[in-house]
Amino acid sequence: MKRILSFVYLLLIPCWMLAQTVVSEQTTHTTTPEAHLFATFVKSFDHNLKLTIEEEIRSAPSHRAHTTMGLGYTPIDYLNLYAGYTMMIYGKNSGWDDPNNFIRHRVNVMLTGQVKLGQWSLSLREGVMIDTRTDELDNRVKNNSDVTLRSRLQAVYSIPKTPLGVIAKLEILNTLNAPVKYLNEVADDSYGQYISEWRPEVGLQWKIDKKNTLSLTYRYNYLYGREASVLTNGDIELTHKYTAKHLMLLSYKLDW
């Protein structure tokens, strides 16, 4: 009997080893410069409503274009509500035959508290961003829709007797639905949600006249991303991506 049990045990060992999912981890660090160009049109209507249309172009290595349309409402001077939709076109893709490969969709809903104190304009914004893609993904480790919490603190100082203002802001992005269920089932570690971006920014704005504003700012964008792929043998390749971006942002705004 002992010999039979030993033989069965030896047969089961390879099966047990094959059934184990191996999670291999690696970490990457990259630093890139980038330029963003913005053109924004804002149309004011009665009842404190504003329509915003914005076009954004991102240089290499992003190669992206964002077209946004949004509606803002200010019920009182200290509060603003905003909802907007963005179509994102990715210039770096595997081909232009299938729009699912290069078009992404984004919805933003934001609530901003704002106050003016002398030459200062201060605001605190909280919002939810939903990024959606329609290509085929392995939903065990990737989402078709990523939900992110956006928090931004901004201060603008208007320099007396000049059309210039100093802008300083900090935005933090935190994942709300990063896929962790399957990963935690097979990994020794326990993964949860995380801060995906830190965006400190500083620069100048120039109010050319009552309707036209030009801004030039520098943003240090520090990103962390956790990307997992399930290999053909069932193992998981987990990559921790750290990216530092040095961004120059040039913005033109027309208020009508």
N, C-alpha and C positions, 0 to 999 in steps of 0.2 A: 504493500500500500504506500509506504514512504517513497519507494522508487517511482510509483505512478504519479504521486503528488508532485514530486520534484520535477518530473518530466513535463507535467502540465504547467507548472510554474515557469519553467524555462521557455515553454512555448508562448506564454502570456507576456513575458517581458518585452519582446519586440513590439507586440501590439500595444502595450501600455506606453512604450516610448514613442511610438508613432502617434498615439492619441494626444500627446502633450503638445500644446501650442507654445512655441517659443516667441518671446517678444524681444526683438533686438532694438536697441536704442542708439541714436547718434545725435550729435549736436552740431549745428552749423552757425557760423557768424559771418555776416556780410555788411559792408558799408557802401552806400551808393549816394551820389548827388542826383538831384532831380529838379526840374522846373515845372511849375503849374501856372497856367494862364486862365483867368476867369473874366467873363463878361456877363454882367447881371443887369436885367431890366426889371424895375419895380413900378407897378402901376397902382396908384391909390384910388379907392372907391369910397362911396358913402358907407356909413355905419362901421368905420374903422377897419375896413377890409383891404388887403393888399395882395395883388397877384405878383408872383416872382417867377421869372424865366431866367435860367442861368445855363451857360455853356462853359465847360471846363475841359482843358486839354492838358494831358500829362505827358512829359517827355520820356525818353528812354531812362531806365529800363521798363517802366510801366507800360508805355504805349497805350494809353487809354483816353477815351473821350466820354464825358458825362453830360447828359442833357437833362435838366431838372425843371419841373413845373410844380409850384407850390402855392398854397393859399394861407395867408396869415390873418389873424383876427386879434385886435387889442380891445378887450372889454373895458379895461381901465388903464391908466397911464403906466402902472407898475407891472402889468402882466400881458404876455403875448402868447397866443396859441398858434401853432403852425403844423401843417400836414403837407407832405410833398412826395412826388414820385420821380425817380431818376432811372433813365435807361443808360446803361453802361456798355460801351463797345470796347472790347479787348483787342488791341492790334496784334498781340502775339498769340497766335492760336495755330492749331493743326491744319486749318484750311477754312475757306470762306464758303464752302458748299452748304454747310448746315449752320443756320443761325444759332442753334443751341450751343454751339462750340464757342461763340464769341460774344453773345449778348447776355447780359445779366440785368436783373431788375432790383430796384431798391425802393423801399418805402420808409419815410421818416415821419415820426410824430414827436413834436417837441413842445415843451412848456418852459417859458423864459420869464424870470422875475428881473425887473430892471428899475434902476433909480438913477437920478442925476443929482450930484452934490457939487455945486459950483462948477469948476472946469472938468469935473470927473463924471464919466458915465460908467456905471457898474452894472454887471448883469451876471446871473447864474442860470444856466440852461440845463435841463434834464430831458432826455429823449430816448426813444427806442427806435432802433434801426433794424430793418429786416431785409437781408440780402437773399435773393432767390435766383437759382439757376435751374435750367430745364434739361440739361444733359443727363446721361445715365451715370449714376454713382453707386458705390458700395455703401448702402445706408447703415451698415454696421459701424462704419468708422467715419462717414462723411454725411453732411446734411444737404438736402436740396434747398433748405431755407435756414440761414443762420440769423439768430436774434442777438442783438448787441445793445447794451446800455451805454448811452453817451452822456457824459457829464462835462460841462464846460464853465469855467470861470473867466470872465473877461473884464478888462479895465481899459478905458480910452480917456486920455488926458488931452484936452484941447488947449493948445498953447495960445495964451492971450495975444490979441492983436495980430494974429497970423491965421492963415487958412490950414495950418498943419495940426495934426494930432498924433500922439504916441499911443500905439496899440500894444497891449500885453495880454496874453491869454494862455490858459492851460486846459487841455481837453484830455479826458481819460476814457478809454473804451474797455468795457468788461463783457466777456461772453456770458450769455444766459442759457444757451442750449447746446454747448459743445458736446458732441457724441462721446459719452464715456461708459455707457452701460456695458457694451460688448467688451471694450478694452479692460474694464475692471473685472469682468468675469474670468478673463484669461491671464491677466497680469498679476504679478506679485505685489505691485504697488497699487495705490488708490488714487485715481485722478478725478479732479472736479473742474469747476469753472475757473477762469483766470482773467487777469488783466491783459488784454491783447495789444494795447497801444497807449503810449504816453506822447502827448503833443504839446510841448511848450513852444510858444511863438511870440515874436516881438517885431515891431516895425513902425512904419510911418504911414499916415493917410493924409491926403491933400484934397480938401474940398475946393474944387476948381470954381464952382458956383453952387447955387442952391440945388441944382439937379445932378451935377456931375461930381463924382468922387473917384480918386485914384489912390490905390494902396500898394505898398511894397513891403513885404514882411519876410522874415526868415523863420523857418520852423525846423526844430530838431524832432524827428519822428522816430521813436524807439518802439519797435514791434517785436512781439513774441507770438509764434504760432506753433501749435502742436498738431502735426500731420501724421496720420497713420494709414498704412496700406496693408491689405491682406494679400500675401503672396500665394502662388498657385499651390504650394504645399500646406497652406493653412497657417503658416507662421505670420507674425505681424512685424512690420518694419515701422518703428516709431521715430520720427524726426522732430527734434526741438529746434526751431528756427528762430534765431535772434538777428534782427536787421536794424541797422541804424541808417536813417535817411537824412541828408542835409538838403532841405528844400528851400528854393526861392519862389515866392508866390507874388505874382503881379495881377492885381484885380482892378477892373473898371466897373463902376456902378452908375446906372442912370435911373434917377427917381423922377417919375412923371405924375 
